[in-house]
Amino acid sequence: MTRLSGALNTFGLLCFLPAVVAHELTHAAVATNYAHISVEQWVPPRLSLRYPEGTPNLVVIVANIAPTIVGTIVCLLSVDALLRLVDSNPVLGAYAVGLLAIYLSPSADDLSVLTR
C-alpha cells in the first residue's frame, strides 16, 4: 500500500466514522438486554454480540439488521429534507447521504443470521 492510498483510507475512515459508530451502537442498543456485548476491534469499530443459549432467533435477527431497519425509516422520513440539503449545499448533502448509506448498509456478518 502506498502512502497516498494509506492516507486516503485514513481520511475515509475518519470522514465516515460517525456512521460506522452509530451503526454498531444501534446493534448494541437493540441487543443490550439479550447479549454480552464487547468491542471486537477498534479500527474500524466493530462489536461482538454473544447471545446465551435459548435466545429467540427473532431477537438475534432484529438486532443484526436493526441499523438497516432504523436507517430505512430515517430515509423515508427525511427524503424531503435530504433533497433540500443536496439542492442548497451539494457537498454537505452528498456527505449526509453517504453517512446514511453507510449507516444502513448491512455487513455480511449482519446478514449471516438470515441463513441460519
C-alpha positions as CSV (number, residue, x, y, z in Angstrom):
1,M,0.0,0.0,0.0
2,T,1.4,3.4,-1.0
3,R,1.5,6.3,1.4
4,L,-1.2,8.1,-0.7
5,S,-3.6,5.1,-0.5
6,G,-3.0,4.7,3.2
7,A,-3.7,8.4,3.7
8,L,-6.9,8.2,1.7
9,N,-8.0,5.2,3.7
10,T,-7.4,7.0,6.9
11,F,-9.2,10.1,5.6
12,G,-12.2,8.0,4.5
13,L,-12.3,6.2,7.9
14,L,-12.3,9.5,9.8
15,C,-15.0,11.1,7.5
16,F,-17.4,8.2,7.8
17,L,-16.6,7.1,11.4
18,P,-19.8,8.7,12.8
19,A,-21.9,6.4,10.6
20,V,-19.9,3.3,11.5
21,V,-20.1,4.0,15.2
22,A,-23.8,4.8,15.1
23,H,-24.3,1.5,13.1
24,E,-22.5,-0.5,15.8
25,L,-24.3,1.3,18.7
26,T,-27.6,0.5,17.1
27,H,-26.8,-3.2,17.2
28,A,-25.8,-2.8,20.9
29,A,-28.9,-0.8,21.8
30,V,-31.2,-3.5,20.4
31,A,-29.3,-6.4,21.8
32,T,-28.4,-5.0,25.2
33,N,-31.0,-7.0,27.2
34,Y,-30.1,-10.3,25.4
35,A,-26.4,-10.4,24.5
36,H,-23.0,-10.0,26.0
37,I,-21.5,-7.0,24.1
38,S,-17.8,-6.4,23.7
39,V,-15.5,-4.5,21.3
40,E,-14.1,-6.9,18.7
41,Q,-11.9,-4.3,17.0
42,W,-11.4,-0.6,17.5
43,V,-10.4,0.5,13.9
44,P,-12.8,0.3,12.2
45,P,-15.2,-0.1,15.1
46,R,-16.8,-3.5,15.4
47,L,-18.8,-5.0,18.2
48,S,-19.1,-8.7,19.2
49,L,-22.6,-9.8,20.3
50,R,-22.7,-13.1,22.1
51,Y,-26.1,-14.5,22.8
52,P,-26.8,-17.0,25.5
53,E,-28.3,-20.4,24.6
54,G,-32.1,-20.1,24.2
55,T,-32.1,-16.5,22.9
56,P,-35.1,-16.3,20.5
57,N,-34.0,-16.2,16.8
58,L,-36.2,-13.2,16.2
59,V,-34.2,-11.2,18.7
60,V,-30.9,-12.1,17.0
61,I,-32.2,-11.3,13.6
62,V,-33.7,-8.0,14.6
63,A,-30.5,-7.0,16.4
64,N,-28.4,-7.8,13.4
65,I,-30.5,-5.9,10.9
66,A,-31.5,-3.1,13.3
67,P,-29.3,-0.4,11.6
68,T,-30.9,-1.3,8.2
69,I,-34.4,-1.0,9.7
70,V,-33.7,2.2,11.5
71,G,-31.8,3.7,8.5
72,T,-34.6,2.9,6.1
73,I,-37.2,4.6,8.4
74,V,-34.9,7.6,8.7
75,C,-34.5,7.7,4.9
76,L,-38.2,7.6,4.4
77,L,-38.9,10.3,6.9
78,S,-36.2,12.6,5.7
79,V,-36.3,12.4,1.9
80,D,-37.6,15.9,1.6
81,A,-35.0,17.4,4.0
82,L,-32.2,15.4,2.3
83,L,-33.3,16.6,-1.2
84,R,-33.4,20.2,0.1
85,L,-30.0,19.9,1.6
86,V,-28.5,18.4,-1.6
87,D,-30.1,21.2,-3.5
88,S,-28.8,24.0,-1.2
89,N,-25.4,22.6,-0.4
90,P,-24.4,19.7,-2.7
91,V,-21.2,18.8,-0.8
92,L,-22.8,18.6,2.6
93,G,-25.9,16.9,1.1
94,A,-23.7,14.2,-0.6
95,Y,-21.9,13.7,2.7
96,A,-25.2,13.3,4.7
97,V,-26.5,10.9,2.1
98,G,-23.2,9.0,2.3
99,L,-23.3,8.8,6.0
100,L,-26.9,7.5,5.9
101,A,-26.0,4.9,3.2
102,I,-23.1,3.6,5.3
103,Y,-25.2,3.5,8.5
104,L,-28.0,1.5,6.9
105,S,-25.9,-0.9,4.8
106,P,-25.7,-4.3,6.4
107,S,-22.4,-6.1,6.5
108,A,-22.0,-9.8,5.5
109,D,-21.9,-10.6,9.2
110,D,-25.2,-8.7,9.8
111,L,-26.9,-10.8,7.0
112,S,-25.3,-14.1,8.1
113,V,-28.0,-14.7,10.7
114,L,-30.6,-14.8,8.0
115,T,-29.2,-18.1,6.6
116,R,-29.0,-20.0,9.9
